[in-house]
Amino acid sequence: MSVGLVIAAVDGSEHSLRALEWARLAALRHDAALMVAHVLPDVSQLYAGRRSALHDPNEPEEYPDPVGDHVRGVLEAAPELPREVRYEALEGSVPEALRAVGAESAPLMLVMGSRGRGGFASLLLGSSSRAVATTASCPVVVVPHAERDARAAAADPSAGRVVLGLHAAETPEDVLAFAFAEAAARGTTVQVVSAYAIPPGPTMVIDSPFAVIPPEALADGGDAVPAEREMLRSQTERLAPLRARYPDVPVEQAAVPGDAAGRLVTASRAAALVVVGRHHPRRRGLLMGSVATALLQHAHGPVAVVPTLPDGAEDA
């Protein structure tokens, strides 16, 4: 991904400004343009409609846009900007407007905060973030608010590995490609985490740390349980084309018993980004997979939700 567009959805809140900074750095890493998009408040949209309907030449052509002005000031103070920065003031509801601009622009990703200006302080995930991540046609990165981000106080919050939640038989290729491209742009490792179901035993400890195994260590089989060994081999088979395409990206593999969502939430504490797939549209609307939903609610760092292919396999 050497060219493209990163969209940052902002509303002037501190949560959205964290997402803007994340998007700025992402655009620089991918040598992409940056679009800063925000949905005009209702009063601005009503004013624009009234002026258009009345054709009153005495009314000013534009309504003041404090969010746009504030964001321009924030970016002007940034140490480095992407090769192109543009601003879009959108009309309509927040989810619909962002979905539309994402579909029209075909961006590398759309980045937004986990809560907006109007959210309650106790909410883990705002309704707009959930709606956009559930239905957008492009990858959506949700950046958590500072209180939930385990890396917020780090010297470089963008450092760390990219964690990929993988269901070897079902995760679409687009999800894997996004994770590897992001790791390549960052110069970091992809850690692949898959979960397998096993009957509970008296000595099994679900909350024990999972082992990370490099692919070359799988040759002798080690002392892994059969289900774990089979999962690791399935991972290796799915990852082979991506490892060939990105030979400089180190890969770590982990097969864990039980709950994939819980393991990925734990891994998010030390990750620069967690990447998962999203369920394809269902009969009565658009639903998101349980793993992606849990991560958006509880992850301690940014989460990328990558839409499934139209003919579609399900997410991890």
Steps between C-alpha positions, in 0.01 A plus 500: 500500500712787378215725388152559628292695744447494874180659632486643852149554638499788749244694702732721703494278810821382665409144398485596133822701521678184622363326192617790283855464630488124438377563144768764437774251590332225298490722191868580542591131538305404188604808299129573466285810490298596806135602487359660815123451495242624742124511491354847539283545809125507452480878535744546211314256281167668575650839422635378166160355411318818601735723297466277196121497526464877549768606247576795727811680362531698823583188702869400515588214267667289768409424858792520748677166535683500837587131477672544165685808624612321816624193312696714254672665794585163654656372178692821439678435830593142404871430438435341160204473267412247229568594141141621459246610760145594417188572700144387438194635682226242459123514534260238627520267797850417621497127410337551160727791404818313598388181328432699183834679493676171569323328214566786257868547587602133538751588774767278651316547828256724683619597849270618778487525877316252718277774643381826355419837648145397584579168671448430867827475694417144607457369145775266378401545135291773345202425278654670196826306534307175525277583203787601272719202596205268440405619152782697331634360174861577599714399800408701811755569773346592836740677737400466868481794736806565715356340815470165320819513294773301675765670284374858534782600735774320305781697341381377160139372519520389135783255573437129546397201293191459283276226640286307252198302617484207260248224441710292262202361308280811485688831529496675160827576323433875522538483880837328480620741230403802710690370805816420302494831313465688826787303658717564194429874516591500870803273466364269767383144567165338425387286791229258385256379766249218441277325751400135509236321704599211726306315769566653843739303717584520871844646434418737214546865592327720243654822632861380478729694261497360148818384329627677190665265252706598192401306185836323477443340841201304370711251304556255787149534641631592842295398800180686403168327546354360173237774465761771550741336256231469235396864550859617462541300180176643363629848581825428320317388188279813492794732570733359234389736215523804727844401629615468139353841413652665809827312560636770730205487742576272797216264595413354840228239535288417801224240537301540820221300662158649557400862448660682205354837599643488850844406372498781245389753761797393715736521202374852425677633811837476325389530137517795265188369327270198516351393165187287467244424233134593501196285420337549163140632474234269643139452407349776712767762502870539562653322796852491632674185623528436872881529502502839328219623727684395815823665386331830419346495846802394705832524311776707660623643172393571142295234318466463123177338382542387139183427301453157352495426131160535332467127440618444833682313749444594858739675731739363755 
